Amino acid sequence: MPTYDIERYLNVRSAYGASFGPDGDRLSFLMDTTGTPQVWTLTGPREWPEQRTFYDERVTFASWSPERPELIFGMDEGGNERAQLFRLDAETGAIENLTAMPDAKHRWGGWSHDGDRFAFASNRRDESVFDVYVQGRDETGDEATLVHEGDGWLSLAGWSPDDSRLLVSQAYSNFDQDLYVLDLETEELEHLTPHEGDVRYGSASWAPDGEGIYLVTDEGDADTLYLAYLDLETGDLESIVEGEGWNVDGIALDDETGRFVYSRNVEGYTDLTVGEFDADDPTAFETVSEPDLPGGVAGGVSFGPDAERFALSTSGDRVNTNVFVVEFATGETERWTDAPTAGIPRETFDDSDLVHVESFDQLEVPGFLTLPNEADDTGASDGDGVPVIVDIHGGPESQRRPSFSSVKQYFLDRGYAYFEPNVRGSAGYGADYAALDDVEKRMDSVADIRACVEWLQDHPAVDPDRIAAKGGSYGGFMVLAALTEYPDLWAAGIDVVGIANFVTFLENTGDWRRELREAEYGSLAEDREFLEEISPINNVEEIEAPLFVLHGENDPRVPVGEAEQIVEKVADHGVPVRKLIFEDEGHGFSKLENRIEAYSAIAEFLDEHV
């Protein structure tokens, strides 16, 4: 079986972010054929797609107008996350910058149903907070109307069916939100979800009659998210679908027909249900189908006209991301996009196994273990154990799921095993599990990594002396913390855009993010001493394993200074350390040439030290 280089694997394409055109005869989607995600359209399943944008920078979303042959897409510059909104005329190809305020972030809030206006949230007025704006489709950026001044992290969940109101969400942390209705005529804001403590209110959608809201929440005694209906007149919240021990992740609803798709996250795998709400009883519905899609993870639903069908993307360990269209009435699925695998046979990709590791306090930590072809559960084929990359997700309120990763498949092809833990603090396993790493309990999640490594060391297919830690963002902190807390476990560490010093991170992160992050990690005012204590930069003398640090110069989330200071300190202690900074990237690497350089360097580093 041939071995392919990293450039070949990084040329495996992804198609996602689908949106149906107003007549249902065209579908837009994002695909990274040119090296960065751009807008493409096609008119039928597996037809030759047409590229519609041609930028060096990534496009982050695209949304068709409900009435005209045009769409709005978002794009930032150099990974700075200060996205601008652009309108693309699908007939002429002309593109217009609708916002043209490059110092501000613009967060899409949706088209009005008549297609005459769109809404967005932006921090134009004050970098630390988001306001709500409405703009005519043919207006320029400075003509947008400020309809509400916010005091925190606001986002929009859509226009009411009659376009008179906007549904507004305010986040205080990833596990505490509020919902409001903004009347566009009076500009009055009605608070829908007064509560005490941390309660999640997410994936909010207007009911077809505009008299209620469908959402997922853990309000009450629930640990996991359930699907509920909120009556706007009475304020009553009624449960519709329980997650049965797992999160109902979200609902996509067509507010003209009442047709919907909701998903459950079952141990990281997506379980979809298609149905239709009763027009006379908003809490009653009929289940129509449960589509069977390839891969284990699906999402990003976009309904076509009259909700006769919907598009979504799906991915799996052995399934690179593509857009499928599902017939509402039958649940029949058809792949529309043909994102290629760069000539690498799909049958060479490896599947992961879901495993559970007992941690220091008997907590069961889930994770996905993938072994290369030459190894199995009884041991390596040549009698020697294989090296392992422990890849730790960011967040920390995130979750590693069995979706496609070209980087993972490359290292598997090179003979590495791959382990992806969902340590305490991860999303997807209930609010209690997610809170087990909050503030003073932060290092318990690092202890979970130790338990996972010790479990790997006992695995018959693994070489216990060749285990490397890899992670990005918060996962980068986890790498550095694991290297300082348990230095004898590691052969190498790879820190990608990671946090080295919680104090400097919180001082220098984007103003709009600081309050949200302090809710998770602890505040500079009250927890500074603890934050200093657990910061890897202050325990760097414990690191023994060679370290590779990669970062983007324009990172607005974890500033590049985090990379600079950890590299300097590690080098001062005589440990082999390498640094690679990309001047045209932000929080991660979106450009193909940079990804090739980064992962080629990572592969060389691991080959040398592992």
C-alpha positions as CSV (number, residue, x, y, z in Angstrom):
1,M,0.0,0.0,0.0
2,P,1.6,3.4,-1.0
3,T,2.3,6.0,1.6
4,Y,1.2,9.5,0.6
5,D,2.9,12.7,1.7
6,I,1.3,15.4,3.9
7,E,0.6,17.7,0.9
8,R,-1.5,15.0,-0.7
9,Y,-3.6,14.5,2.5
10,L,-4.1,18.2,3.0
11,N,-5.5,18.3,-0.5
12,V,-8.4,16.1,0.6
13,R,-11.3,18.6,0.1
14,S,-14.3,19.5,2.2
15,A,-17.7,20.8,1.1
16,Y,-20.0,22.2,3.7
17,G,-22.1,25.3,4.7
18,A,-24.9,24.6,2.2
19,S,-27.6,27.1,1.4
20,F,-30.5,26.7,-1.0
21,G,-31.3,29.4,-3.5
22,P,-34.8,31.1,-3.4
23,D,-36.2,28.8,-6.2
24,G,-34.5,25.7,-5.0
25,D,-32.7,25.2,-8.3
26,R,-29.3,26.2,-7.0
27,L,-27.3,25.2,-3.9
28,S,-24.3,27.2,-2.6
29,F,-21.7,25.7,-0.4
30,L,-18.1,26.3,0.8
31,M,-15.3,24.3,-0.5
32,D,-11.5,24.6,-0.1
33,T,-10.4,23.5,-3.6
34,T,-8.2,26.6,-4.0
35,G,-6.6,26.2,-0.6
36,T,-9.0,28.3,1.3
37,P,-12.8,28.0,1.6
38,Q,-14.6,29.8,-1.1
39,V,-18.2,30.0,-2.3
40,W,-19.3,27.5,-5.0
41,T,-22.7,26.8,-6.5
42,L,-24.2,23.9,-8.4
43,T,-27.7,23.1,-9.8
44,G,-27.9,19.3,-9.3
45,P,-26.4,16.3,-7.6
46,R,-22.8,15.6,-8.5
47,E,-22.9,18.2,-11.3
48,W,-19.8,20.3,-12.1
49,P,-19.8,23.2,-9.6
50,E,-19.1,26.8,-10.4
51,Q,-16.7,28.8,-8.2
52,R,-18.1,32.1,-7.3
53,T,-15.5,33.8,-5.1
54,F,-11.7,33.9,-5.7
55,Y,-10.0,35.3,-2.6
56,D,-6.8,34.3,-0.8
57,E,-8.7,34.7,2.5
58,R,-11.3,32.2,3.8
59,V,-15.0,32.7,3.4
60,T,-16.8,31.8,6.6
61,F,-20.4,31.5,5.5
62,A,-22.8,32.1,2.6
63,S,-26.5,32.7,2.8
64,W,-28.9,33.0,-0.2
65,S,-31.5,35.7,-0.3
66,P,-35.0,34.3,0.1
67,E,-36.3,36.3,-2.9
68,R,-33.5,37.2,-5.2
69,P,-30.5,35.6,-7.0
70,E,-28.0,36.9,-4.6
71,L,-26.3,35.8,-1.5
72,I,-24.3,37.4,1.4
73,F,-21.1,35.9,2.6
74,G,-18.6,36.7,5.3
75,M,-14.8,37.0,5.1
76,D,-12.1,38.3,7.4
77,E,-8.4,39.2,6.7
78,G,-5.4,37.2,7.7
79,G,-7.4,35.3,10.4
80,N,-8.1,38.5,12.4
81,E,-11.8,37.4,12.8
82,R,-13.0,40.9,12.0
83,A,-15.4,39.6,9.3
84,Q,-17.0,41.9,6.8
85,L,-20.3,41.1,4.9
86,F,-20.3,41.0,1.1
87,R,-23.1,40.6,-1.4
88,L,-22.7,38.4,-4.4
89,D,-25.0,38.9,-7.4
90,A,-25.4,35.3,-8.7
91,E,-26.3,36.4,-12.2
92,T,-23.5,38.9,-12.9
93,G,-20.9,37.7,-10.4
94,A,-20.5,41.2,-9.0
95,I,-19.4,41.5,-5.4
96,E,-20.0,44.5,-3.1
97,N,-18.6,45.0,0.4
98,L,-21.7,45.8,2.4
99,T,-20.1,46.7,5.7
100,A,-16.6,48.1,4.8
101,M,-15.5,48.7,8.4
102,P,-12.4,46.5,8.7
103,D,-11.8,47.3,12.4
104,A,-15.1,45.8,13.5
105,K,-16.5,42.3,13.7
106,H,-19.7,41.6,11.9
107,R,-21.8,38.5,12.9
108,W,-24.5,37.4,10.5
109,G,-28.1,37.6,11.7
110,G,-30.0,36.5,8.7
111,W,-32.2,37.9,5.8
112,S,-35.6,39.3,6.4
113,H,-38.2,37.1,4.7
114,D,-38.8,39.6,1.9
115,G,-35.1,39.8,1.2
116,D,-35.1,43.6,1.5
117,R,-33.0,43.7,4.7
118,F,-30.5,41.8,6.7
119,A,-29.4,42.0,10.3
120,F,-26.1,41.6,12.0
121,A,-24.4,42.1,15.4
122,S,-21.2,44.2,15.5
123,N,-18.8,45.8,17.9
124,R,-18.4,49.0,15.8
125,R,-19.3,51.3,18.7
126,D,-17.3,49.6,21.4
127,E,-14.9,46.8,20.7
128,S,-15.9,45.0,23.9
129,V,-19.6,44.7,23.2
130,F,-22.0,43.9,20.4
131,D,-24.8,46.0,19.1
132,V,-27.7,45.0,16.7
133,Y,-27.9,46.5,13.3
134,V,-30.4,46.3,10.4
135,Q,-29.3,47.2,6.9
136,G,-31.1,47.4,3.5
137,R,-29.8,45.1,0.9
138,D,-28.8,48.0,-1.3
139,E,-27.4,50.2,1.5
140,T,-23.7,50.8,2.3
141,G,-22.1,50.1,5.6
142,D,-22.5,53.5,7.1
143,E,-26.2,53.5,6.3
144,A,-26.9,50.5,8.6
145,T,-29.4,51.3,11.3
146,L,-28.3,50.8,14.9
147,V,-31.5,49.2,16.5
148,H,-30.1,48.2,19.9
149,E,-27.0,49.0,21.9
150,G,-25.8,45.9,23.7
151,D,-23.8,45.5,26.8
152,G,-22.1,42.1,26.1
153,W,-21.9,39.2,23.7
154,L,-25.0,39.5,21.5
155,S,-25.9,37.3,18.5
156,L,-29.0,37.0,16.4
157,A,-31.2,34.0,15.9
158,G,-33.4,35.3,13.1
159,W,-36.4,37.4,12.1
160,S,-39.9,36.8,13.2
161,P,-42.2,35.4,10.5
162,D,-43.7,38.9,9.8
163,D,-40.2,40.6,9.9
164,S,-41.3,42.9,12.8
165,R,-39.0,41.5,15.5
166,L,-35.6,39.9,15.9
167,L,-34.6,37.1,18.2
168,V,-31.5,38.1,20.2
169,S,-29.3,35.9,22.3
170,Q,-26.8,37.1,25.0
171,A,-24.1,34.8,26.2
172,Y,-22.4,35.1,29.6
173,S,-20.5,31.9,29.2
174,N,-20.9,28.8,27.0
175,F,-23.2,27.4,29.7
176,D,-25.3,30.5,30.5
177,Q,-27.3,32.5,28.0
178,D,-30.5,34.6,27.8
179,L,-33.0,35.1,25.0
180,Y,-34.7,38.4,24.1
181,V,-37.1,39.7,21.5
182,L,-36.3,43.0,19.9
183,D,-39.3,45.0,18.5
184,L,-37.9,46.8,15.4
185,E,-40.5,49.5,15.5
186,T,-40.3,50.5,19.1
187,E,-36.7,49.2,19.6
188,E,-37.9,47.7,22.9
189,L,-36.2,44.6,24.2
190,E,-38.3,41.9,25.9
191,H,-36.4,39.5,28.2
192,L,-37.8,36.0,27.6
193,T,-35.6,33.8,29.9
194,P,-35.0,35.4,33.4
195,H,-33.2,32.8,35.5
196,E,-30.8,32.2,38.3
197,G,-27.6,30.3,38.0
198,D,-26.2,28.9,34.7
199,V,-28.9,27.9,32.1
200,R,-28.4,27.2,28.5
201,Y,-30.9,28.6,25.9
202,G,-29.7,27.8,22.4
203,S,-30.6,27.0,18.8
204,A,-33.6,29.3,19.1
205,S,-36.1,29.4,16.2
206,W,-39.4,31.2,15.7
207,A,-42.6,29.2,15.5
208,P,-44.5,29.7,12.2
209,D,-47.2,31.8,13.9
210,G,-44.6,34.0,15.6
211,E,-46.2,33.3,19.0
212,G,-43.5,31.1,20.4
213,I,-39.9,30.0,20.2
214,Y,-38.4,26.5,19.8
215,L,-35.1,26.0,21.5
216,V,-32.8,23.6,23.3
217,T,-32.2,24.2,27.0
218,D,-31.3,22.6,30.3
219,E,-33.6,24.8,32.4
220,G,-34.8,23.1,35.5
221,D,-33.1,20.0,36.9
222,A,-31.8,18.8,33.5
223,D,-28.2,18.0,33.0
224,T,-28.4,17.6,29.3
225,L,-30.2,19.8,26.7
226,Y,-33.7,19.0,25.7
227,L,-36.0,20.4,23.0
228,A,-38.6,22.8,24.3
229,Y,-41.3,25.4,23.3
230,L,-41.4,28.8,24.9
231,D,-44.8,30.5,24.7
232,L,-44.2,34.3,24.3
233,E,-47.5,35.3,25.8
234,T,-47.4,33.2,29.0
235,G,-43.7,32.7,29.3
236,D,-44.3,29.0,29.8
237,L,-41.6,26.6,28.8
238,E,-42.7,23.1,27.9
239,S,-40.4,20.2,27.1
240,I,-41.0,18.5,23.8
241,V,-38.2,16.0,23.4
242,E,-35.8,14.8,26.1
243,G,-32.3,13.8,25.1
244,E,-32.5,10.5,27.0
245,G,-29.2,11.1,28.7
246,W,-27.6,12.9,25.7
247,N,-27.9,16.5,24.4
248,V,-30.4,17.5,21.9
249,D,-27.8,19.6,20.1
250,G,-30.1,21.8,18.1
251,I,-33.1,22.3,15.8
252,A,-33.4,23.6,12.3
253,L,-36.9,24.8,11.6
254,D,-38.7,26.1,8.5
255,D,-40.9,28.8,10.0
256,E,-43.3,28.8,7.1
257,T,-44.2,25.1,7.2
258,G,-43.3,23.9,10.7
259,R,-41.1,21.2,9.3
260,F,-37.9,20.6,11.3
261,V,-34.8,18.6,11.8
262,Y,-33.3,18.1,15.2
263,S,-30.2,16.3,16.3
264,R,-29.0,14.4,19.3
265,N,-25.4,14.0,20.2
266,V,-25.0,10.4,21.3
267,E,-21.4,9.8,22.5
268,G,-20.2,12.2,19.7
269,Y,-22.3,10.6,17.0
270,T,-25.2,12.5,15.4
271,D,-28.7,11.1,15.6
272,L,-31.1,13.0,13.3
273,T,-34.9,13.2,13.5
274,V,-37.1,14.8,10.7
275,G,-40.6,15.9,11.5
276,E,-43.4,18.5,11.4
277,F,-45.1,20.4,14.2
278,D,-48.8,20.4,14.5
279,A,-50.3,23.8,13.3
280,D,-52.9,23.7,16.1
281,D,-50.6,22.5,18.9
282,P,-47.1,23.9,18.8
283,T,-45.9,21.2,21.3
284,A,-47.1,18.3,19.2
285,F,-45.3,16.9,16.2
286,E,-45.1,14.0,13.8
287,T,-41.9,12.2,13.2
288,V,-41.4,11.6,9.4
289,S,-38.1,10.0,9.1
290,E,-34.6,9.3,10.6
291,P,-32.2,9.7,7.7
292,D,-29.3,7.3,7.4
293,L,-26.3,9.4,6.3
294,P,-22.7,8.2,5.8
295,G,-20.2,9.1,8.5
296,G,-21.0,9.7,12.1
297,V,-21.4,13.5,12.3
298,A,-23.9,15.7,10.4
299,G,-25.2,19.3,10.7
300,G,-25.7,22.7,9.0
301,V,-29.3,22.2,7.8
302,S,-30.7,24.5,5.0
303,F,-34.3,24.0,3.8
304,G,-35.3,24.4,0.2
305,P,-38.6,26.0,-0.9
306,D,-41.6,24.7,1.0
307,A,-39.2,22.5,3.0
308,E,-39.7,19.7,0.5
309,R,-36.1,18.9,1.0
310,F,-33.1,20.1,3.0
311,A,-29.3,20.1,2.6
312,L,-26.7,19.4,5.2
313,S,-23.1,18.3,5.5
314,T,-21.9,15.0,6.8
315,S,-18.5,13.6,7.9
316,G,-17.0,10.6,9.4
317,D,-13.6,9.0,10.2
318,R,-13.5,7.6,6.7
319,V,-15.9,10.1,5.0
320,N,-14.5,13.5,4.0
321,T,-17.1,16.2,4.4
322,N,-19.7,16.6,1.7
323,V,-23.1,18.1,1.2
324,F,-26.1,15.8,1.0
325,V,-29.7,16.6,0.2
326,V,-32.5,14.8,2.0
327,E,-36.1,14.4,0.8
328,F,-38.4,15.5,3.6
329,A,-41.2,13.0,3.0
330,T,-39.1,9.9,2.5
331,G,-35.8,10.5,4.2
332,E,-34.0,9.5,1.0
333,T,-30.5,11.0,0.8
334,E,-28.4,12.0,-2.2
335,R,-24.8,13.4,-2.3
336,W,-24.7,16.7,-4.2
337,T,-21.1,17.7,-3.8
338,D,-18.1,15.7,-4.9
339,A,-15.2,17.0,-2.7
340,P,-12.4,14.7,-3.8
341,T,-9.9,12.8,-1.7
342,A,-6.8,13.8,-3.7
343,G,-6.6,10.4,-5.3
344,I,-6.2,8.7,-1.9
345,P,-8.5,5.6,-1.8
346,R,-11.2,6.0,0.8
347,E,-10.8,2.4,1.8
348,T,-7.3,3.3,3.1
349,F,-8.8,5.6,5.8
350,D,-9.0,4.2,9.3
351,D,-12.0,4.0,11.6
352,S,-11.8,5.1,15.3
353,D,-13.1,3.1,18.3
354,L,-15.0,4.7,21.1
355,V,-13.3,3.9,24.4
356,H,-13.7,4.9,28.0
357,V,-10.8,5.4,30.4
358,E,-11.1,5.5,34.2
359,S,-9.5,8.6,35.7
360,F,-8.0,9.2,39.1
361,D,-11.4,9.7,40.7
362,Q,-13.2,6.8,38.9
363,L,-14.7,9.3,36.4
364,E,-15.1,7.6,33.0
365,V,-13.4,9.7,30.3
366,P,-14.5,9.0,26.7
367,G,-12.2,9.2,23.8
368,F,-11.6,7.9,20.2
369,L,-8.7,5.6,19.6
370,T,-7.6,4.9,16.0
371,L,-4.9,2.4,15.3
372,P,-2.9,2.3,12.1
373,N,-3.5,-0.6,9.7
374,E,-0.4,-2.6,10.9
375,A,-1.6,-2.6,14.5
376,D,-4.7,-4.0,16.2
377,D,-6.0,-4.6,19.7
378,T,-3.7,-7.5,20.2
379,G,-0.5,-5.7,19.4
380,A,1.6,-4.4,16.5
381,S,2.1,-6.8,13.6
382,D,5.9,-6.6,13.8
383,G,6.0,-7.2,17.6
384,D,6.8,-3.6,18.4
385,G,4.3,-1.1,19.7
386,V,3.3,1.9,17.6
387,P,3.8,5.5,18.6
388,V,0.8,7.5,19.6
389,I,-0.3,11.1,19.2
390,V,-2.7,12.3,21.9
391,D,-4.6,15.1,20.3
392,I,-6.4,17.3,22.8
393,H,-9.3,19.5,21.6
394,G,-9.6,23.2,22.4
395,G,-12.6,25.0,24.0
396,P,-12.5,23.6,26.7
397,E,-16.3,23.5,26.1
398,S,-15.8,21.5,22.9
399,Q,-15.9,17.9,21.9
400,R,-13.8,15.6,19.7
401,R,-16.2,13.7,17.4
402,P,-15.6,11.0,14.8
403,S,-15.4,13.4,11.9
404,F,-12.9,13.3,9.1
405,S,-9.4,14.7,9.7
406,S,-6.8,14.5,6.9
407,V,-4.1,15.2,9.4
408,K,-5.1,12.3,11.5
409,Q,-5.3,10.0,8.5
410,Y,-1.8,11.1,7.4
411,F,-0.3,10.2,10.7
412,L,-2.1,6.9,10.7
413,D,-0.7,6.2,7.3
414,R,2.7,6.9,8.7
415,G,2.2,4.3,11.4
416,Y,1.1,6.4,14.4
417,A,-1.9,5.6,16.5
418,Y,-4.2,8.5,17.3
419,F,-6.0,9.1,20.6
420,E,-8.6,11.9,21.0
421,P,-9.8,12.3,24.6
422,N,-12.9,14.2,25.8
423,V,-11.6,15.0,29.2
424,R,-13.8,16.6,31.9
425,G,-14.9,20.0,30.9
426,S,-15.8,18.8,27.4
427,A,-19.2,19.5,25.9
428,G,-21.6,16.8,24.8
429,Y,-21.8,14.9,28.1
430,G,-24.0,17.2,30.2
431,A,-23.6,20.3,32.2
432,D,-22.2,18.5,35.3
433,Y,-19.4,16.9,33.3
434,A,-18.6,20.2,31.6
435,A,-18.3,22.0,34.9
436,L,-15.8,19.5,36.4
437,D,-12.8,21.6,35.2
438,D,-14.1,25.1,36.1
439,V,-11.6,27.5,37.7
440,E,-10.0,25.8,40.7
441,K,-10.7,22.4,39.2
442,R,-8.7,23.2,36.1
443,M,-5.9,20.7,36.7
444,D,-8.2,17.8,37.2
445,S,-8.7,17.8,33.4
446,V,-4.9,17.6,33.0
447,A,-4.9,14.6,35.4
448,D,-7.4,13.0,33.0
449,I,-4.7,13.2,30.3
450,R,-2.4,11.3,32.6
451,A,-4.9,8.6,33.1
452,C,-5.4,8.3,29.4
453,V,-1.7,8.0,28.7
454,E,-1.3,5.4,31.4
455,W,-4.2,3.5,29.8
456,L,-2.4,3.8,26.4
457,Q,0.9,2.6,27.9
458,D,-0.9,-0.7,28.9
459,H,-2.4,-1.1,25.5
460,P,-0.8,-4.1,23.6
461,A,-0.5,-2.1,20.3
462,V,1.3,0.9,21.9
463,D,4.9,1.7,22.5
464,P,4.7,3.3,26.0
465,D,7.9,5.3,25.4
466,R,6.7,7.0,22.2
467,I,3.7,9.0,23.1
468,A,3.4,12.7,22.0
469,A,1.0,15.4,23.1
470,K,-0.7,17.6,20.5
471,G,-3.3,20.3,20.9
472,G,-4.6,23.7,19.7
473,S,-5.9,26.7,21.5
474,Y,-7.0,25.5,25.0
475,G,-5.7,22.2,23.8
476,G,-2.3,23.9,23.5
477,F,-2.5,24.8,27.1
478,M,-3.4,21.2,27.9
479,V,-0.2,20.1,26.1
480,L,2.0,22.5,28.0
481,A,0.3,21.7,31.3
482,A,0.7,17.9,30.7
483,L,4.4,18.4,29.9
484,T,4.9,20.4,33.1
485,E,2.8,18.2,35.4
486,Y,3.7,14.8,34.1
487,P,7.0,15.2,32.2
488,D,8.0,11.6,32.3
489,L,5.1,10.5,30.2
490,W,6.0,12.3,27.0
491,A,8.3,11.9,24.1
492,A,7.4,15.2,22.5
493,G,4.8,18.0,22.7
494,I,3.2,20.1,19.9
495,D,1.5,23.4,21.0
496,V,-0.6,25.1,18.3
497,V,-2.0,28.6,19.2
498,G,-2.0,27.6,22.8
499,I,-2.2,29.4,26.1
500,A,1.1,29.5,28.1
501,N,0.1,32.1,30.7
502,F,-3.5,32.6,31.7
503,V,-2.8,36.1,33.1
504,T,-1.2,37.5,29.9
505,F,-3.8,35.6,27.8
506,L,-6.7,37.2,29.6
507,E,-5.0,40.6,29.6
508,N,-4.4,40.5,25.8
509,T,-7.2,38.5,24.3
510,G,-9.9,40.4,22.2
511,D,-11.9,42.8,24.4
512,W,-15.1,41.1,23.2
513,R,-14.0,37.7,24.6
514,R,-12.5,38.5,28.0
515,E,-15.7,38.3,30.1
516,L,-16.7,35.0,28.4
517,R,-13.3,33.5,29.1
518,E,-13.1,34.7,32.6
519,A,-16.3,32.9,33.3
520,E,-14.5,29.7,32.4
521,Y,-11.0,30.2,33.6
522,G,-11.3,32.6,36.5
523,S,-11.0,36.4,36.7
524,L,-7.9,38.5,36.7
525,A,-9.4,40.5,39.6
526,E,-10.2,37.6,41.9
527,D,-8.2,34.6,40.7
528,R,-4.9,36.0,39.5
529,E,-2.8,34.1,42.0
530,F,-4.4,30.8,41.0
531,L,-4.1,31.6,37.3
532,E,-0.4,32.2,37.8
533,E,0.0,29.0,39.7
534,I,-1.4,26.8,37.0
535,S,0.1,28.7,34.0
536,P,2.7,26.4,32.3
537,I,5.0,29.4,31.8
538,N,5.6,29.4,35.6
539,N,6.4,25.7,35.7
540,V,8.5,25.5,32.6
541,E,11.5,24.1,34.3
542,E,9.6,20.8,34.6
543,I,9.4,20.3,30.8
544,E,11.7,17.5,29.6
545,A,10.2,16.6,26.2
546,P,11.1,18.4,23.0
547,L,8.5,21.1,22.2
548,F,7.2,22.5,18.9
549,V,5.2,25.7,19.1
550,L,3.2,27.1,16.2
551,H,1.1,30.2,16.1
552,G,-0.6,32.8,13.9
553,E,0.7,36.4,14.1
554,N,-2.9,37.9,13.8
555,D,-4.5,35.6,16.4
556,P,-7.2,37.7,18.2
557,R,-8.1,35.0,20.7
558,V,-4.8,33.7,22.0
559,P,-2.2,36.5,21.1
560,V,1.1,35.4,19.6
561,G,2.9,36.6,22.7
562,E,1.8,33.3,24.3
563,A,4.0,31.4,21.8
564,E,6.9,33.9,22.1
565,Q,7.2,33.6,25.9
566,I,6.9,29.8,26.2
567,V,9.6,29.3,23.5
568,E,12.0,31.7,25.2
569,K,11.6,30.1,28.6
570,V,11.9,26.5,27.4
571,A,15.0,27.4,25.4
572,D,16.5,29.0,28.5
573,H,16.2,25.6,30.3
574,G,18.1,23.8,27.5
575,V,15.1,21.7,26.2
576,P,14.9,21.3,22.4
577,V,12.3,23.8,21.2
578,R,11.1,24.9,17.8
579,K,8.9,27.9,16.8
580,L,6.9,28.5,13.7
581,I,4.9,31.8,13.3
582,F,2.7,32.5,10.3
583,E,2.3,36.3,9.7
584,D,-0.9,35.9,7.6
585,E,-2.8,33.6,10.0
586,G,-4.9,34.0,13.1
587,H,-6.3,31.4,15.5
588,G,-5.3,28.3,13.4
589,F,-4.1,27.9,9.9
590,S,-6.6,28.3,7.0
591,K,-4.4,28.7,4.0
592,L,-3.3,25.5,2.3
593,E,0.4,26.6,1.8
594,N,0.6,27.4,5.5
595,R,-1.0,24.1,6.5
596,I,1.4,22.2,4.3
597,E,4.4,24.0,5.9
598,A,3.0,23.6,9.4
599,Y,2.2,19.9,9.2
600,S,5.3,19.0,7.2
601,A,7.3,20.6,10.0
602,I,5.3,18.7,12.6
603,A,5.8,15.4,10.8
604,E,9.6,16.1,10.7
605,F,9.6,17.0,14.4
606,L,7.7,13.8,15.4
607,D,9.9,11.6,13.2
608,E,13.0,13.1,14.9
609,H,11.8,12.9,18.5
610,V,9.2,10.1,18.5
